Structure formats: C-alpha cells, structure tokens
Amino acid sequence: MSKNVSSKSGSTYVRKITVAGLLGGIAILLGVTSLGFIPTPFGLTLTIMHIPVILGAILEGPTVGFATGLIFGLSSFLWPRSPAMADPLVSILPRLLIGPVAYLAYKYTNKEWAAAIFGTATNTIGVLGMILIRGYLPAKVVYTVALTNGISEIILAVILVQLLIKPLERFRR
C-alpha cells in the first residue's frame, strides 16, 4: 500500500519534523549544558528550556509543540537534575501539554505573549503539581516555588518569545 502524498503536504510534513527536531535539540542543549537555567541576583534559578516548545507550537502548530515537548520531557527524564525528574510522570507528562496549550492560546488570541504565558504556566503547574502529587516536596515548598519562579519564568518567557518569534518567522519563510 503506497500513500500518494502531494509535494506540498510532503514538504510540510518534512518541515514539521525538522522544526520539532531542531527545537527539541535546542531544549536538550539548554538542559544538559545548564544554559537553560538562568540564575538571578535574588537567589532564584529560572528555566527557559520550555521556550523551544512554545516557539514550535506558535510556528508549526500543536503537533510540533507536542513532539518538541516530548523531546524536552525525555531529556529531563534521561538526564535528571533531581530525584523528581527521574519520574516520567513529573518529567515527561506535563511537558507533552506545553505545546498544545501554547498553540491554543496563540490560536484564540493571535498573541505570542499569550502562548508564552499559558505554555509556561502549563510547565510550571504541571511539573510542580506532579511533584506535589507524587510526594517529592511538601505543599508549602511547591507553592513558594510556583509563586516565585513561576511568575518570574512567565515574565522571562514573554520577553524571550517576543524577541525570538519574529526572526524565526522570517527565517521560516
């Protein structure tokens, strides 16, 4: 059985796979080299490893966002930075949702900042929620991290997505 695929849909498929792979590779690079962890003067360490997932969702849609999130989650699982990240329910499951949620936020608002807010919130709430449910940290610690890091990471994500999306869209064309 051979499937007849037009040249345009075939090239779209190849582009989506390529974009997911490249952005997933960037997410891995950010995680394994520590470039994805931004220390602040306030003692917080903010993560930007989810930004490629959000960018993929905006540029290519929910499937690319999902695939990039899967790559990001698998890398977090394979190279865990804490015992909680060695649990696939913490490291992989929430990351699968970042792209589709960011895509929906972008689709319904046509605003990149909305995708950044909702994608980052999905990562923060998903990971910290699973950490709490699975008993890796007490509720007080989880809530404190959610408020301090979560809000700061949303602000950083909005800035980075706004800075990166236009050059990426030009390059994509």
N, C-alpha and C positions, 0 to 999 in steps of 0.2 A: 504494500500500500504506500503510494507516494502522495504527499500532500503538495498541491500546487500553490505556492506562495508567490504573490506578486513581488516584483523587485522593491517597490516602496515599503511594503509591510515587512519584507525580509530585512531591509536595511534598518528599519525602525527597531526590529527585534534585536539585531546585532548592536545597534547604538545603545539600547536599553541595557543589554548585558554588559557592554563595555563601560557605560557610566556607573552601573552598580558595582562592577569590579574595581574600577578606579577609585570611586568614593569609599568603598569598603576597604581597599588597600590603604587609603589615607587614614581611615578610622583606626585600622590596625597599627599603622605607623605612629599615630598620636598616642596610642595606648602603650605600646611596647618600648617607646623611647622616652616616655614621660613628657613629651611635648604637648600632650593633651591635658596636662594638669598645670593650671596657672596659679602659682602662689600669690597671695595678696598680703599687703602690709598688716592686715587685720588678723592674720593667722588662719584665714580660710584658704583652702585649695579648691579652685573651681575647675570643673571639667568641661572640655569642648569637644570631646570625642563623638558626641551625638550630632554635631553640626553637619558632617557629611551626609547623614541620614536625612536631615531636614532639607538640605540642598538637593539631594536626589529626588525627594518627593516633590519639591517645587518644580524642578526641571523636567522630570520624566514621569511623574505620577506615583500612585500608591504601590505598584508592583516593584518599582525600582527602590522606593523608600523601604518597603518590606525586605527586599533582598539585601540592601545595604545595612539595615538594622540587624538582619540575621548574621551577616559577616561581623558586624560590631559586637553583637552578643556572643558569638562563638569565640571571638578573640578575647573577650573579657573572661570567658569560661576557661579557655585553654591557657591563658596567662593571668591567673587571678592575682589581684593585689591585696586581697583579704580573704579570709575563710568563706565569707558570704558569697563572694564571686565564684567560688568553686561549685556553687549550687546553680544548676541550669535554670531553676525557677526564678532565681534572682538575676543572673547574668544574661540569660537569653530571652526568656519570655517577655519581659517588659520592653526590650529593645525591638521586638517584632512589631510593636504597636506605634513606635515613634513616627515612622514614615507615613502609614495610613492616616494617623491623626493629623499630622502636619499637612498632608495633602488636602484633607477635608477642610481644615481651617483656611488654607490658601484658596481652595476651590470656591468656598462660600463667601469669602471676604475679598479675594483678589489682592490680599496684602501679605507681603513676605513676613512682616513683623508678626502677624497673627500666627503664621505657620511656625515661626521661631518660638513664640510664647507657648503654643499648645504642644509642639513637639518636645520642647524642653520640660514642660510640666509633666508630660507623659513619661519621660525618662525618670524624672525625679520622683514623682508619685509612685510609678511602677516599681522602681528598684527599692526605694525606701519602704514602700508598702509590703513588698515581698520580704524584705529584711525583717520587718516587724512581725509579719505573719509567721515566718519561719523561725522566729525567736533568736536571731543573731544579735540584736541590740534591743535595749529596753525602749519603751514608748517615748519617754522624756528625751532621750538622745535622738531618736528618729525625728521627733517633732522639731527639736532645735536645729538639726541639720537641714530639715526641709525648709524652715524659715530663713536661716542664714544663707546656706549655699543655694537653695532653690531659687530664691528671689534674685540673688546675685548672678546665678547662671542664666536666668531668664533675661536679665538686662544685657549680659555679655552676648548671649545668643542673638538677641535682636540686633545689636550693633554689628556682630560678625556676619550674620546672614544678609543684612542690608548692604554691607561693604562688598561681600563676595558675589551676590547673585547677579548683579548687572554685568561684571566682566565674564562670568560663566555663561550667561545668556548670549553675550556677543560671541564668545568662543564657540558655543554650541551651534550658532547659525553658520 
